[in-house]
Amino acid sequence: MKKLLIIGGVIVAIFALIIVLNNQANKEKLKDNPYGTKKLKQATIDLLGNENYSNIVLPDELYEKVSSGESVTAYFFSPECPYCMQMTPILMPIAKEKGIHVYQYNMLEFPSESQPYGITSWPTLIHYEDGKEVSRSVGLPPEPVDENIRAFFDEYDKK
């Protein structure tokens, strides 16, 4: 019985250590995060520091940019969406290569604030000109994904 208690105690101590280390790692990641809050869901915290998620935009900022008439490309994603996690590492290098700034809007953190954009599923990539939507791609593009993303950018880049 003593051995069982010792083993149980060791297991509990290991789990407690894992929790403490995870919390410490999260605190470190949350410093100077682009969301302006420390109350983020774990899936979002896991993306902090990932170069493919470095163009995060907050709801008010995106609304202001679109309303001002700027040329804006917005990418609506969720860190819990497997299609988003598949698309982002393809999308962002292509955007960088083409010199296109893509604002990344996190649907997990700001679901209700996305209503003005008519987002019903993700990933969704939208381009706005003069405050109006001119192009939209919903879901993971068909194969070859990279060529379809390039085609999306080329569609409005010529205008």
N, C-alpha and C positions, 0 to 999 in steps of 0.2 A: 504494500500500500504506500510505503514511503517513497519508493521509486516512482510510482505513478504520480504522486504529488510533486515530486521534483521535476519530472518530465513536463507535467502540466504547467508548473511555474516557469520553466524555461521557455515553453511555447508562448505563454502570455507575455513574458518579458521581450521575446523576439518581436511579437506583434506590436507591442508598445513602442519599441525602438523604431520599427518601420514607420509607424504613424508619426512619431516625433521627427524623424528624418524627412518624411514627405512634407510635413508642415513647414519645416525649415526651408526646404527647397522651394516650396510655393511662395513663402515670404520673400525669398531672394528674387524669384521671377516677377513678383508683383511690384517691385520697386520700379518706379518710372514707367509703368505700363501705359499704352496708348488709350486705354479705356477710362482713365481718370477715376477709377474706383478699385477697391481691393475686394469687392464682393462680386467675384466672377465664378462661373461654373468651372469645374475641374477640367473639362474638355477645352475650354478657352485658355486656362492657365497653361495647359500642356503645349499650346501653340506659341506662347510668348517666347520671343527670342528666335523663332523660326523665320528665316529670311523670306520665305514664301508668304508670310503673313505680316509684312512690315508696312503695309499701306492702309491700316485700319482707319476707318472714318466713323465718327459719331453721328447719330441721327440728325442733330441740329446742323452740323457742319455740311452733311450731304444735302440736306434740304436747302440750305443757303446757297450752295454752289449750283445746284440745279435751277433754283429760282432766279439766280442772277443771270442766267442765260449762257453761262460758261459751257464749253464743250466738256462733258463729263462722261466717263465710263465707270460704271459701278458694278461690282461683283457681289451678289448676295449669296452668302454661304453659311453653313452651320458646321462647327467642329465635330458634330455627331453624325454628319451626313457622309456615308462612304463614297458617294459620287463626288461630293465636294473635295474630299481628301484625295481622290484620284485626279480630279481636274486641276486643282490649284497648282501642283508642281509642274504641270504642263503649261497652264495659262500664264503664270507670272513671268517665267523666263521669255516667253514669246512677246509679252507686252513690253518687257524691258528691252529686248532686242529691237523692237519697232519704235521705241521711245514713247510709248503710250502709258500714261499714269492711270492705273486702275485703282479706284477707291474700293476697299474691301469692307463690306458691311456684314457684321456678325449677327445672323438671325437668331442664334441661341441667346444672345445677350439682349437684343432689342427687337423682339418679335412684333410687338404691337406698333412700334414706331415706323414700321415698314409699310403700313397701310397705304400711304399716298402713292406708292410705287406699284401697287397691285401684285405683290409677290405672293404666290400661292404654293410654289414649290421651289426647290433649289437643288443644284446651283442655278442661279439666274444671272446672266450678263446683259446689261442694258447700256446703250449709249444715248446720251441726251445732247441736243443742240438747241440753243435758244429756249431753254426751259421745257422742251418737248422731247418725248421719246422718239428716236428715229430707227432704232434697231434693238431687237431682243432675242436672246438665245436662252432657252429653258432646258435644264437637265444636262446630263453629260452628252456632248455631241457624239454622233456616230463615228466609228472608225473611218479613217484615221483622225483621231481627236485633234492632234496638233494642226493638221491641214484645215479642219473645220474652224478651229479657233482663229487661225490666220485669215481665213475667208471672212469671218465676222469682222475682224479689225480692218481688212482691206475694203469691206463694203462701205464703211463710213470714212475711212482715211482718204478716199478719193474725192470726197465731197468738198 
